[in-house]
Amino acid sequence: MNDIGKMLVIAGAVMVAVGVVLWTGVGKNWLGRLPGDISYTRGNFSFHFPLITCLLISVLLTFLFWIFRR
């Protein structure tokens, strides 16, 4: 049961840290504007798909889950 408690404390600390980073606006300038993100604008229509940002977040989360699984 101690392992579950440690995992919950670590997950909570990580969530608080990510929340503080997002709250301060650190990733505001680059998140979603990486090279490779698709952005199309014509007239009053705009389409934005953050492809590379999604891949980067996916790799980061996969790595974190792999670490916590061990």
N, C-alpha and C positions, 0 to 999 in steps of 0.2 A: 504494500500500500504506500510505502514511502516513495517509491519510484513515480507513482502517479502524481503525488503531491509535488515532487520536484519538477516534473514535466509541466504541471499547471502553473507553477510559479515562474518558470523560465518562459513559457508561452505568454503569460501575462506581462512579464517584463519586456519581452520583444514587442508585444502589441502596444505597450505604453511608449516605448522608444520610437516606433514607427509613427504613432499618433503625434508625438511631440515634433518629430521631423516634418511631417506633413502640415502640422498646425503652424509652424514657423515659416513655412513656404520655401524651404530649401530646394525641393525638387520642382518648384513652380516654373523655372525657366527652361529646364531641359527635359523634364518628364513629358513624353508625348511629342517631342520635337527632335528626336534622334535621327541621324542619317538613315534612311531606309523606311521611315514612316511615310505613309501615303497621304498626300494632301492634294485635293483638287478643288479649285474655285473657278466658277464661271458665272458672271452676272450676280444674281442674288442667291445662287446655289453653291454650297460648299460641302465637301465630303472629306472626312478625316478618319483614317484608320491607322492607329499606332502599332504597326506590325513589329518593328524591332523592339519597341518598348514592351510589348506583350511577350515576345520571346525572351527578353532579358529578365523580366519578372518571373517567367516560368522556370528559367534555369536557376535563378536565385532561390525560389521556393522549393524546387526539386532538391537542390543542394542542402537546404536547411532541413527538409524532411528526411533526407538520407542521413544527415548527422544525428538527428534526434532518434531515428530508428535504431542506430547502433547503440 
